[in-house]
Amino acid sequence: MQKLEVCCYGVDCARVAEQAGADRIELCASPAEGGLTPSAGTLMAAREHVSIPVHPIVRPRSGDFCYSVTEFEQIKSDIAFVRELGFPGVVVGLLDLDGHIDLPRMLQLMPLCAGMEVTFHRAFDLCHSPLMALEQLTDLGVARILTSGQQQSAESGLPLLRELTRITRGPKIMAGAGVRLSNIQKFIDAGITELHSSASQRISSPMRYRKAGVSMCSEAENDEFSRSVVDGDVVEAMKSVITLGSPIRVA
């Protein structure tokens, strides 16, 4: 049976996803930056209000996944805090200067993650050699790899996703980036057992007073009075497709 992980940028969204039938939550902050480490308050609220497994991302900044000494220390501290709060999993990923898995640092992180499932996130999609990276992550003992098949969207990356799913000896291959209700059957038919989606919709702010001409973002055209949230109906529909779908096993 395929599992659906929903990417949530807040506890309210995580609760909606849970109520709609999601199997797991990836908890993040900063959607415009592709997902950063949630705040301490968000993490504590998630532990209190969400019952299904929540795996927070630990990512100190946007951009590449090659981190400074200070950033690496921050990653280690954040992982320790996530573990202390009792989360069942964590999402993290590091690359070196040449685009390979940063093995020395990942070897330092894995003991800090003891007792938690480790998902190596889409840093995988920027690595130099995905097949070599799969071997290294297998040896490290990561639980899953979140990947778009090294393409802009997981649908475009289906050939590599199929190959990784066929050859993996350890980590589950979880398809993410552009996985939505309209194409989820393609991933089911490819035999991919874990799917990652934001399942989002854009909603308008409830504020009546709206100050014009001021943006909190460097992009002046950014709309401060709308935001993306999890669409429970979409999550429920995706789960229905997963439940009813008949995956074609990859030989």
ZAMARGU-4260 file (C-alpha; in steps of 0.2 Angstrom, whole numbers, plus 5000, padded with zeros to 4 digits):
<rodrens>
0) 5000/5000/5000 | 5007/5017/4995 | 5009/5030/5009 | 5005/5049/5007 | 5016/5062/5015
5) 5009/5079/5015 | 5021/5094/5016 | 5014/5107/5029 | 5019/5124/5033 | 5011/5125/5050
10) 5002/5116/5063 | 4984/5120/5057 | 4989/5113/5040 | 4995/5098/5048 | 4979/5095/5057
15) 4969/5097/5041 | 4980/5084/5032 | 4979/5072/5047 | 4960/5074/5047 | 4959/5071/5028
20) 4969/5054/5029 | 4987/5059/5027 | 4999/5045/5033 | 5013/5057/5038 | 5018/5075/5039
25) 5034/5084/5033 | 5034/5100/5044 | 5042/5115/5037 | 5043/5134/5038 | 5046/5146/5024
30) 5037/5139/5008 | 5044/5153/4997 | 5061/5146/5001 | 5057/5128/4998 | 5056/5123/5017
35) 5066/5128/5031 | 5067/5122/5050 | 5051/5126/5059 | 5052/5136/5075 | 5053/5129/5092
40) 5035/5135/5095 | 5029/5126/5079 | 5038/5110/5084 | 5031/5110/5101 | 5013/5113/5095
45) 5014/5099/5082 | 5019/5087/5096 | 5004/5092/5106 | 4991/5093/5092 | 4995/5081/5078
50) 4994/5062/5081 | 5001/5055/5065 | 5020/5054/5062 | 5027/5071/5060 | 5045/5073/5052
55) 5052/5090/5054 | 5064/5097/5041 | 5081/5103/5047 | 5087/5115/5034 | 5095/5131/5041
60) 5093/5142/5025 | 5088/5142/5007 | 5099/5139/4992 | 5112/5125/4991 | 5115/5111/5003
65) 5134/5114/5006 | 5135/5121/5023 | 5147/5132/5033 | 5154/5126/5050 | 5142/5137/5059
70) 5127/5131/5049 | 5132/5113/5052 | 5133/5116/5071 | 5115/5124/5069 | 5109/5108/5060
75) 5116/5097/5074 | 5108/5107/5088 | 5091/5107/5078 | 5092/5088/5076 | 5095/5086/5095
80) 5080/5097/5099 | 5069/5087/5087 | 5074/5071/5095 | 5072/5078/5112 | 5054/5082/5108
85) 5051/5064/5103 | 5048/5066/5085 | 5048/5049/5076 | 5058/5056/5061 | 5068/5070/5054
90) 5072/5076/5036 | 5089/5082/5032 | 5102/5082/5018 | 5120/5088/5015 | 5131/5089/5000
95) 5150/5093/4998 | 5158/5105/4986 | 5158/5093/4972 | 5140/5089/4973 | 5142/5072/4982
100) 5134/5066/4998 | 5144/5075/5012 | 5148/5058/5020 | 5159/5064/5035 | 5146/5076/5041
105) 5131/5063/5038 | 5141/5051/5048 | 5141/5063/5062 | 5122/5067/5060 | 5116/5049/5060
110) 5120/5045/5078 | 5111/5061/5083 | 5096/5054/5074 | 5096/5038/5083 | 5078/5032/5086
115) 5071/5043/5072 | 5069/5038/5054 | 5080/5049/5043 | 5073/5056/5026 | 5087/5062/5015
120) 5078/5077/5006 | 5079/5084/4989 | 5097/5088/4991 | 5098/5071/4982 | 5091/5080/4966
125) 5106/5091/4966 | 5119/5077/4969 | 5132/5073/4956 | 5128/5054/4954 | 5111/5048/4960
130) 5116/5029/4959 | 5132/5032/4970 | 5122/5043/4982 | 5109/5029/4984 | 5123/5017/4989
135) 5130/5029/5001 | 5113/5033/5009 | 5110/5014/5010 | 5126/5012/5019 | 5122/5026/5031
140) 5105/5018/5035 | 5093/5032/5030 | 5075/5027/5029 | 5070/5036/5013 | 5075/5048/5000
145) 5063/5062/4994 | 5067/5065/4976 | 5060/5071/4960 | 5071/5060/4950 | 5083/5074/4948
150) 5071/5084/4937 | 5061/5100/4940 | 5045/5089/4943 | 5043/5071/4949 | 5033/5067/4933
155) 5047/5072/4922 | 5059/5062/4933 | 5049/5046/4932 | 5062/5036/4923 | 5075/5038/4937
160) 5062/5036/4950 | 5057/5019/4943 | 5076/5014/4942 | 5079/5019/4960 | 5064/5010/4966
165) 5069/4994/4957 | 5087/4994/4963 | 5086/5001/4981 | 5092/4989/4994 | 5087/5000/5009
170) 5079/5017/5008 | 5062/5019/5002 | 5060/5030/4986 | 5048/5044/4989 | 5042/5054/4974
175) 5040/5073/4977 | 5039/5089/4968 | 5023/5091/4957 | 5014/5076/4964 | 4996/5080/4963
180) 4979/5073/4961 | 4980/5074/4942 | 4995/5063/4940 | 4996/5053/4956 | 4990/5037/4947
185) 5006/5038/4936 | 5017/5035/4952 | 5006/5022/4958 | 5007/5012/4942 | 5026/5014/4942
190) 5026/5005/4959 | 5033/5020/4969 | 5027/5016/4987 | 5028/5033/4995 | 5022/5050/4988
195) 5025/5067/4994 | 5013/5082/4990 | 5009/5099/4996 | 4991/5096/4991 | 4988/5115/4993
200) 4976/5128/4988 | 4977/5147/4989 | 4966/5156/5002 | 4962/5174/5005 | 4966/5183/5021
205) 4951/5186/5033 | 4958/5204/5036 | 4946/5218/5031 | 4959/5232/5032 | 4972/5229/5019
210) 4986/5241/5018 | 4991/5244/4999 | 5008/5247/4992 | 5018/5238/5006 | 5026/5221/5005
215) 5035/5210/5018 | 5044/5202/5004 | 5058/5209/4993 | 5047/5205/4978 | 5035/5220/4978
220) 5021/5211/4969 | 5020/5198/4983 | 5002/5197/4989 | 5002/5198/5008 | 4984/5194/5009
225) 4983/5177/5002 | 4993/5161/5006 | 4994/5143/5002 | 4987/5130/5014 | 4983/5112/5014
230) 4967/5107/5004 | 4959/5093/5014 | 4948/5088/5000 | 4963/5086/4989 | 4972/5075/5002
235) 4956/5065/5004 | 4955/5062/4986 | 4973/5058/4984 | 4971/5045/4998 | 4956/5038/4989
240) 4966/5035/4973 | 4980/5027/4983 | 4968/5016/4992 | 4959/5010/4976 | 4974/5011/4964
245) 4982/4995/4958 | 5000/4997/4957 | 5010/4989/4944 | 5025/4980/4953 | 5042/4985/4946
250) 5052/4969/4941
</rodrens>
